[in-house]
Amino acid sequence: MAHYAIIDQTNVVTQVITGVDENITQTDLDGTIVGGSTEAWEAFYAAQLNNPNLYVKRTSYNNNFRGRYAGIGYTYDAVKDVFIPPKPFPSWRQAGNYDWEAPVPYPENIEGQWFWDESEQKWVR
């Protein structure tokens, strides 16, 4: 079972669907063989949408490629070929793994749950 992200013209994921693994081929109603590769299934699902403003990219539930599993609101970066989660706070910056990090490191070796306070620019309990 494979998963595919439906992406709008601003490169934002609007939906994630479950589809066919890339190595599977199927015969369409008109006898056309579809599938057989990731790109073929991406094109197939994009055609089903019947909307030129949407396109489809495979995403990995196990984070094996394209950075991480896509979610609604994630951005697809076509140059880096990764899905990037929404920025949680204005002050956070993108880390080398395309994730977001606070300007102040998360407290380590301290018990309890900590939350980011954007107005104070610090972690609070």
Secondary structure by P-SEA (a helix, b strand, c coil): cbbbbbbcccccccbbbbbbcccbbbbccccccccccaaaaaaaaaaaaccccbbbbbbbccccccccccccccccccccccccccccccccccccccccccccccccccccbbbbbcccccccc
